[in-house]
Each structure stands twice: as C-alpha cells, then as structure tokens.
Amino acid sequence: MTIIEIEEVEGSVYNSLHDEKTALDMTLKADLVHQILAFKEMNDLNQTQLGELIDMDQADVSRMLRGNFRNIAVSKILNCLSKLSYDVDILLKPHPVANETGVVRVLETA
C-alpha cells in the first residue's frame, strides 16, 4: 500500500502549484468561472446552451468549467458574465496596511 502525505495549505490550491502572480490570476479566474457555473446550474442549461449565451463553443465551455482556463483572459471571463446579465463592478481602494500587497477578490452580492 502506498501512503500519500497530504499537506494543508493556506488560501488557494494554486498557491502551492504556481508562482504568486500566476496563482493570483488562476484564483481570480476560478472565482469568476464559479459564478458562470452557478448561472448554468440555476438556469438548468447544458454546455451548448451556455456557450450560445456567452459566444463560446461547447468544447471551450467544457474546458473552462473543468478549470482549464489558463489560456482564457480575465477580460474574456468578465465579458461572459456581462452576457449573462451580470453587472461587473471593479472597486479600487487603498490597502489598510502600508507597503503590503493588496488583495484581489471576487465579492458576490445578493
């Protein structure tokens, strides 16, 4: 029997797999794509129907929803959300701790 050690990490799994910049980008994309997946499920759409709404073919929708979005720009995902009738607001504010890297996150409103 093979014993596999599991290491608990803070934050996103992408932090363990990528450099900081790539991890941040992938985490942001994952959070945004999660909203697209929620829309798909809430509206009982298949991948082809979703693709028609966001101008993507079914194969690309499938890859994106499975987490293969490395080659999809954040702007493309934001465009998809707007086509699904989401308003996307970007709020910039000073980080509370001087000289510390700010946080990028997706906040969902009711």
C-alpha positions as CSV (number, residue, x, y, z in Angstrom):
1,M,0.0,0.0,0.0
2,T,1.3,3.5,-0.9
3,I,1.0,6.1,1.8
4,I,0.4,9.6,0.4
5,E,1.1,12.6,2.6
6,I,-1.3,15.5,2.3
7,E,-0.1,19.0,3.1
8,E,-2.7,21.6,4.1
9,V,-2.1,25.0,2.5
10,E,-3.4,28.4,3.2
11,G,-5.5,30.1,0.6
12,S,-5.9,28.7,-2.9
13,V,-4.5,25.4,-4.1
14,Y,-3.0,27.5,-6.9
15,N,-0.6,29.0,-4.3
16,S,1.1,25.6,-4.0
17,L,1.3,24.9,-7.7
18,H,2.3,28.3,-9.2
19,D,4.3,31.4,-8.6
20,E,2.4,34.2,-6.8
21,K,1.4,36.1,-9.9
22,T,0.0,33.0,-11.7
23,A,-1.7,31.8,-8.5
24,L,-3.5,35.2,-8.1
25,D,-4.6,35.1,-11.8
26,M,-5.8,31.5,-11.6
27,T,-7.7,32.1,-8.3
28,L,-9.4,35.1,-9.7
29,K,-10.4,33.2,-12.8
30,A,-11.7,30.3,-10.7
31,D,-13.8,32.6,-8.6
32,L,-15.3,34.2,-11.8
33,V,-15.9,30.9,-13.5
34,H,-17.6,29.7,-10.4
35,Q,-20.2,32.4,-11.0
36,I,-20.7,31.2,-14.6
37,L,-21.2,27.6,-13.3
38,A,-23.7,28.8,-10.8
39,F,-25.7,30.6,-13.5
40,K,-25.6,27.4,-15.7
41,E,-26.9,25.3,-12.8
42,M,-29.5,27.8,-11.6
43,N,-30.9,28.1,-15.2
44,D,-30.6,24.3,-15.9
45,L,-28.6,24.9,-19.0
46,N,-26.4,22.4,-20.8
47,Q,-22.9,23.4,-22.0
48,T,-24.1,24.1,-25.6
49,Q,-26.9,26.4,-24.4
50,L,-24.5,28.2,-22.1
51,G,-22.0,28.5,-24.9
52,E,-24.6,30.2,-27.2
53,L,-25.2,32.8,-24.5
54,I,-21.5,33.6,-24.0
55,D,-20.3,33.1,-27.6
56,M,-18.2,30.0,-26.8
57,D,-18.4,26.6,-28.4
58,Q,-19.3,23.7,-26.2
59,A,-15.8,22.2,-26.0
60,D,-14.4,25.6,-24.8
61,V,-17.2,25.9,-22.2
62,S,-16.5,22.3,-21.0
63,R,-12.8,23.1,-20.6
64,M,-13.5,26.4,-18.8
65,L,-16.0,24.8,-16.4
66,R,-13.5,22.0,-15.6
67,G,-10.9,24.6,-14.6
68,N,-8.8,24.6,-17.7
69,F,-8.9,28.4,-18.1
70,R,-5.2,29.2,-18.1
71,N,-5.4,30.5,-21.7
72,I,-8.6,32.5,-21.2
73,A,-8.1,36.1,-20.3
74,V,-9.8,37.6,-17.3
75,S,-11.4,40.1,-19.6
76,K,-13.0,37.3,-21.6
77,I,-14.5,35.8,-18.5
78,L,-15.8,39.2,-17.4
79,N,-17.3,39.6,-20.8
80,C,-19.0,36.2,-20.4
81,L,-20.5,37.3,-17.1
82,S,-21.9,40.5,-18.7
83,K,-23.5,38.5,-21.4
84,L,-25.2,36.5,-18.7
85,S,-26.7,39.8,-17.4
86,Y,-24.3,40.3,-14.5
87,D,-23.1,43.7,-13.7
88,V,-19.3,43.6,-13.0
89,D,-18.1,46.4,-10.8
90,I,-14.4,46.9,-10.1
91,L,-13.7,48.7,-6.8
92,L,-10.3,50.0,-6.0
93,K,-9.4,51.1,-2.5
94,P,-6.2,51.6,-0.5
95,H,-4.9,48.5,1.3
96,P,-5.2,49.1,5.1
97,V,-1.5,48.2,5.7
98,A,1.0,50.5,4.0
99,N,3.7,48.8,1.8
100,E,1.8,45.5,1.9
101,T,0.5,43.9,-1.3
102,G,-3.2,44.5,-1.8
103,V,-5.9,41.8,-2.2
104,V,-7.8,40.8,-5.4
105,R,-11.1,39.0,-4.7
106,V,-14.5,38.5,-6.2
107,L,-17.3,39.6,-4.0
108,E,-20.8,38.4,-4.7
109,T,-23.8,40.5,-3.8
110,A,-27.3,39.2,-3.3
